[in-house]
Amino acid sequence: MEMLLMGAVLAMFGLAVSCLAFGAATREEPAARKEPVKAVAVNARFFADAPALPVAARNRVPIEALLLQIENHVRLEQAAAECFLQSPNSTLLHSRTISTLVN
């Protein structure tokens, strides 16, 4: 019985502390201390300048080159899978391929 009573008292104490903290956080400052806030217009334009493009976006790679790299990567991965199926072991499973694309 004493443990139940102690739990109830601690719960009420926690609720009281939470209410005090919430009240302190949401209390407004007195009106005499508030100063009017002036809006400062730094730039009269609404839209900012266009962002500078990164180097990768300026140097475009032809789509054919990308497709050739992907096809080569797929061929190398298929060859690695066939090699693993012929003689499965843990070293082949966890070894890196010679593909330039990181997987």
mmCIF file of the C-alpha atoms, coordinates in Angstrom:
data_MODEL
# 
_entry.id   MODEL 
# 
loop_
_atom_site.group_PDB 
_atom_site.id 
_atom_site.type_symbol 
_atom_site.label_atom_id 
_atom_site.label_alt_id 
_atom_site.label_comp_id 
_atom_site.label_asym_id 
_atom_site.label_entity_id 
_atom_site.label_seq_id 
_atom_site.pdbx_PDB_ins_code 
_atom_site.Cartn_x 
_atom_site.Cartn_y 
_atom_site.Cartn_z 
_atom_site.occupancy 
_atom_site.B_iso_or_equiv 
_atom_site.pdbx_formal_charge 
_atom_site.auth_seq_id 
_atom_site.auth_comp_id 
_atom_site.auth_asym_id 
_atom_site.auth_atom_id 
_atom_site.pdbx_PDB_model_num 
ATOM 1   C CA . MET A 1 1   ? 0.000  0.000   0.000   1.00 0.00 ? 1   MET A CA 1 
ATOM 2   C CA . GLU A 1 2   ? 2.823  2.362   0.869   1.00 0.00 ? 2   GLU A CA 1 
ATOM 3   C CA . MET A 1 3   ? 4.482  1.735   -2.516  1.00 0.00 ? 3   MET A CA 1 
ATOM 4   C CA . LEU A 1 4   ? 1.245  2.562   -4.333  1.00 0.00 ? 4   LEU A CA 1 
ATOM 5   C CA . LEU A 1 5   ? 0.872  5.748   -2.320  1.00 0.00 ? 5   LEU A CA 1 
ATOM 6   C CA . MET A 1 6   ? 4.511  6.684   -2.996  1.00 0.00 ? 6   MET A CA 1 
ATOM 7   C CA . GLY A 1 7   ? 4.002  6.108   -6.722  1.00 0.00 ? 7   GLY A CA 1 
ATOM 8   C CA . ALA A 1 8   ? 0.899  8.314   -6.739  1.00 0.00 ? 8   ALA A CA 1 
ATOM 9   C CA . VAL A 1 9   ? 2.715  11.093  -4.831  1.00 0.00 ? 9   VAL A CA 1 
ATOM 10  C CA . LEU A 1 10  ? 5.682  10.961  -7.230  1.00 0.00 ? 10  LEU A CA 1 
ATOM 11  C CA . ALA A 1 11  ? 3.339  11.047  -10.214 1.00 0.00 ? 11  ALA A CA 1 
ATOM 12  C CA . MET A 1 12  ? 1.559  14.128  -8.838  1.00 0.00 ? 12  MET A CA 1 
ATOM 13  C CA . PHE A 1 13  ? 4.923  15.775  -8.098  1.00 0.00 ? 13  PHE A CA 1 
ATOM 14  C CA . GLY A 1 14  ? 6.059  15.091  -11.676 1.00 0.00 ? 14  GLY A CA 1 
ATOM 15  C CA . LEU A 1 15  ? 2.803  16.535  -13.014 1.00 0.00 ? 15  LEU A CA 1 
ATOM 16  C CA . ALA A 1 16  ? 3.242  19.676  -10.899 1.00 0.00 ? 16  ALA A CA 1 
ATOM 17  C CA . VAL A 1 17  ? 6.826  20.172  -12.122 1.00 0.00 ? 17  VAL A CA 1 
ATOM 18  C CA . SER A 1 18  ? 5.704  19.688  -15.714 1.00 0.00 ? 18  SER A CA 1 
ATOM 19  C CA . CYS A 1 19  ? 2.902  22.224  -15.295 1.00 0.00 ? 19  CYS A CA 1 
ATOM 20  C CA . LEU A 1 20  ? 5.294  24.775  -13.816 1.00 0.00 ? 20  LEU A CA 1 
ATOM 21  C CA . ALA A 1 21  ? 7.793  24.280  -16.621 1.00 0.00 ? 21  ALA A CA 1 
ATOM 22  C CA . PHE A 1 22  ? 5.066  24.568  -19.255 1.00 0.00 ? 22  PHE A CA 1 
ATOM 23  C CA . GLY A 1 23  ? 3.684  27.717  -17.641 1.00 0.00 ? 23  GLY A CA 1 
ATOM 24  C CA . ALA A 1 24  ? 7.136  29.304  -17.516 1.00 0.00 ? 24  ALA A CA 1 
ATOM 25  C CA . ALA A 1 25  ? 7.802  28.458  -21.150 1.00 0.00 ? 25  ALA A CA 1 
ATOM 26  C CA . THR A 1 26  ? 4.524  29.889  -22.455 1.00 0.00 ? 26  THR A CA 1 
ATOM 27  C CA . ARG A 1 27  ? 4.351  33.014  -20.292 1.00 0.00 ? 27  ARG A CA 1 
ATOM 28  C CA . GLU A 1 28  ? 4.474  36.246  -22.272 1.00 0.00 ? 28  GLU A CA 1 
ATOM 29  C CA . GLU A 1 29  ? 6.739  39.170  -21.467 1.00 0.00 ? 29  GLU A CA 1 
ATOM 30  C CA . PRO A 1 30  ? 5.086  42.241  -19.927 1.00 0.00 ? 30  PRO A CA 1 
ATOM 31  C CA . ALA A 1 31  ? 3.948  44.823  -22.489 1.00 0.00 ? 31  ALA A CA 1 
ATOM 32  C CA . ALA A 1 32  ? 6.204  47.553  -21.020 1.00 0.00 ? 32  ALA A CA 1 
ATOM 33  C CA . ARG A 1 33  ? 9.358  45.594  -21.857 1.00 0.00 ? 33  ARG A CA 1 
ATOM 34  C CA . LYS A 1 34  ? 8.450  44.880  -25.465 1.00 0.00 ? 34  LYS A CA 1 
ATOM 35  C CA . GLU A 1 35  ? 9.996  47.091  -28.084 1.00 0.00 ? 35  GLU A CA 1 
ATOM 36  C CA . PRO A 1 36  ? 8.502  47.487  -31.525 1.00 0.00 ? 36  PRO A CA 1 
ATOM 37  C CA . VAL A 1 37  ? 10.220 45.329  -34.077 1.00 0.00 ? 37  VAL A CA 1 
ATOM 38  C CA . LYS A 1 38  ? 11.274 47.124  -37.228 1.00 0.00 ? 38  LYS A CA 1 
ATOM 39  C CA . ALA A 1 39  ? 11.441 45.199  -40.470 1.00 0.00 ? 39  ALA A CA 1 
ATOM 40  C CA . VAL A 1 40  ? 14.705 45.802  -42.256 1.00 0.00 ? 40  VAL A CA 1 
ATOM 41  C CA . ALA A 1 41  ? 14.629 45.424  -46.023 1.00 0.00 ? 41  ALA A CA 1 
ATOM 42  C CA . VAL A 1 42  ? 18.057 44.111  -46.965 1.00 0.00 ? 42  VAL A CA 1 
ATOM 43  C CA . ASN A 1 43  ? 17.305 43.532  -50.597 1.00 0.00 ? 43  ASN A CA 1 
ATOM 44  C CA . ALA A 1 44  ? 14.366 45.021  -52.447 1.00 0.00 ? 44  ALA A CA 1 
ATOM 45  C CA . ARG A 1 45  ? 14.141 42.091  -54.871 1.00 0.00 ? 45  ARG A CA 1 
ATOM 46  C CA . PHE A 1 46  ? 11.844 39.208  -54.004 1.00 0.00 ? 46  PHE A CA 1 
ATOM 47  C CA . PHE A 1 47  ? 13.714 36.462  -55.866 1.00 0.00 ? 47  PHE A CA 1 
ATOM 48  C CA . ALA A 1 48  ? 17.377 35.792  -55.231 1.00 0.00 ? 48  ALA A CA 1 
ATOM 49  C CA . ASP A 1 49  ? 20.011 35.343  -57.907 1.00 0.00 ? 49  ASP A CA 1 
ATOM 50  C CA . ALA A 1 50  ? 20.138 32.009  -59.684 1.00 0.00 ? 50  ALA A CA 1 
ATOM 51  C CA . PRO A 1 51  ? 22.428 29.589  -57.830 1.00 0.00 ? 51  PRO A CA 1 
ATOM 52  C CA . ALA A 1 52  ? 25.708 28.720  -59.486 1.00 0.00 ? 52  ALA A CA 1 
ATOM 53  C CA . LEU A 1 53  ? 25.662 25.279  -61.078 1.00 0.00 ? 53  LEU A CA 1 
ATOM 54  C CA . PRO A 1 54  ? 28.167 22.773  -59.729 1.00 0.00 ? 54  PRO A CA 1 
ATOM 55  C CA . VAL A 1 55  ? 30.978 21.591  -61.970 1.00 0.00 ? 55  VAL A CA 1 
ATOM 56  C CA . ALA A 1 56  ? 29.337 18.183  -62.472 1.00 0.00 ? 56  ALA A CA 1 
ATOM 57  C CA . ALA A 1 57  ? 26.199 19.815  -63.890 1.00 0.00 ? 57  ALA A CA 1 
ATOM 58  C CA . ARG A 1 58  ? 28.201 21.961  -66.311 1.00 0.00 ? 58  ARG A CA 1 
ATOM 59  C CA . ASN A 1 59  ? 30.260 19.069  -67.682 1.00 0.00 ? 59  ASN A CA 1 
ATOM 60  C CA . ARG A 1 60  ? 27.611 16.845  -69.217 1.00 0.00 ? 60  ARG A CA 1 
ATOM 61  C CA . VAL A 1 61  ? 28.485 13.262  -70.117 1.00 0.00 ? 61  VAL A CA 1 
ATOM 62  C CA . PRO A 1 62  ? 26.786 11.803  -73.190 1.00 0.00 ? 62  PRO A CA 1 
ATOM 63  C CA . ILE A 1 63  ? 24.062 9.287   -72.400 1.00 0.00 ? 63  ILE A CA 1 
ATOM 64  C CA . GLU A 1 64  ? 25.727 6.695   -74.640 1.00 0.00 ? 64  GLU A CA 1 
ATOM 65  C CA . ALA A 1 65  ? 28.836 6.702   -72.456 1.00 0.00 ? 65  ALA A CA 1 
ATOM 66  C CA . LEU A 1 66  ? 26.749 6.162   -69.349 1.00 0.00 ? 66  LEU A CA 1 
ATOM 67  C CA . LEU A 1 67  ? 24.818 3.322   -70.983 1.00 0.00 ? 67  LEU A CA 1 
ATOM 68  C CA . LEU A 1 68  ? 28.089 1.636   -72.009 1.00 0.00 ? 68  LEU A CA 1 
ATOM 69  C CA . GLN A 1 69  ? 29.376 1.859   -68.430 1.00 0.00 ? 69  GLN A CA 1 
ATOM 70  C CA . ILE A 1 70  ? 26.147 0.354   -67.083 1.00 0.00 ? 70  ILE A CA 1 
ATOM 71  C CA . GLU A 1 71  ? 26.193 -2.473  -69.662 1.00 0.00 ? 71  GLU A CA 1 
ATOM 72  C CA . ASN A 1 72  ? 29.824 -3.240  -68.818 1.00 0.00 ? 72  ASN A CA 1 
ATOM 73  C CA . HIS A 1 73  ? 28.985 -3.269  -65.097 1.00 0.00 ? 73  HIS A CA 1 
ATOM 74  C CA . VAL A 1 74  ? 26.061 -5.640  -65.663 1.00 0.00 ? 74  VAL A CA 1 
ATOM 75  C CA . ARG A 1 75  ? 28.241 -7.992  -67.729 1.00 0.00 ? 75  ARG A CA 1 
ATOM 76  C CA . LEU A 1 76  ? 30.927 -8.050  -65.025 1.00 0.00 ? 76  LEU A CA 1 
ATOM 77  C CA . GLU A 1 77  ? 28.359 -8.704  -62.284 1.00 0.00 ? 77  GLU A CA 1 
ATOM 78  C CA . GLN A 1 78  ? 26.797 -11.534 -64.298 1.00 0.00 ? 78  GLN A CA 1 
ATOM 79  C CA . ALA A 1 79  ? 30.230 -13.069 -64.858 1.00 0.00 ? 79  ALA A CA 1 
ATOM 80  C CA . ALA A 1 80  ? 30.961 -12.840 -61.140 1.00 0.00 ? 80  ALA A CA 1 
ATOM 81  C CA . ALA A 1 81  ? 27.618 -14.509 -60.343 1.00 0.00 ? 81  ALA A CA 1 
ATOM 82  C CA . GLU A 1 82  ? 28.282 -17.342 -62.806 1.00 0.00 ? 82  GLU A CA 1 
ATOM 83  C CA . CYS A 1 83  ? 31.744 -17.847 -61.305 1.00 0.00 ? 83  CYS A CA 1 
ATOM 84  C CA . PHE A 1 84  ? 30.218 -18.026 -57.837 1.00 0.00 ? 84  PHE A CA 1 
ATOM 85  C CA . LEU A 1 85  ? 27.577 -20.524 -58.955 1.00 0.00 ? 85  LEU A CA 1 
ATOM 86  C CA . GLN A 1 86  ? 30.242 -22.775 -60.485 1.00 0.00 ? 86  GLN A CA 1 
ATOM 87  C CA . SER A 1 87  ? 32.266 -22.957 -57.259 1.00 0.00 ? 87  SER A CA 1 
ATOM 88  C CA . PRO A 1 88  ? 30.559 -21.229 -54.323 1.00 0.00 ? 88  PRO A CA 1 
ATOM 89  C CA . ASN A 1 89  ? 32.781 -20.120 -51.458 1.00 0.00 ? 89  ASN A CA 1 
ATOM 90  C CA . SER A 1 90  ? 32.857 -17.196 -49.071 1.00 0.00 ? 90  SER A CA 1 
ATOM 91  C CA . THR A 1 91  ? 35.902 -15.500 -50.641 1.00 0.00 ? 91  THR A CA 1 
ATOM 92  C CA . LEU A 1 92  ? 34.124 -15.143 -53.989 1.00 0.00 ? 92  LEU A CA 1 
ATOM 93  C CA . LEU A 1 93  ? 30.986 -13.926 -52.277 1.00 0.00 ? 93  LEU A CA 1 
ATOM 94  C CA . HIS A 1 94  ? 32.722 -11.103 -50.391 1.00 0.00 ? 94  HIS A CA 1 
ATOM 95  C CA . SER A 1 95  ? 35.346 -10.089 -52.963 1.00 0.00 ? 95  SER A CA 1 
ATOM 96  C CA . ARG A 1 96  ? 35.160 -6.875  -54.964 1.00 0.00 ? 96  ARG A CA 1 
ATOM 97  C CA . THR A 1 97  ? 34.471 -6.911  -58.673 1.00 0.00 ? 97  THR A CA 1 
ATOM 98  C CA . ILE A 1 98  ? 36.644 -5.142  -61.237 1.00 0.00 ? 98  ILE A CA 1 
ATOM 99  C CA . SER A 1 99  ? 33.762 -2.880  -62.206 1.00 0.00 ? 99  SER A CA 1 
ATOM 100 C CA . THR A 1 100 ? 34.384 0.854   -61.994 1.00 0.00 ? 100 THR A CA 1 
ATOM 101 C CA . LEU A 1 101 ? 30.887 1.417   -60.615 1.00 0.00 ? 101 LEU A CA 1 
ATOM 102 C CA . VAL A 1 102 ? 30.670 1.071   -56.851 1.00 0.00 ? 102 VAL A CA 1 
ATOM 103 C CA . ASN A 1 103 ? 27.926 -1.245  -55.676 1.00 0.00 ? 103 ASN A CA 1 
# 
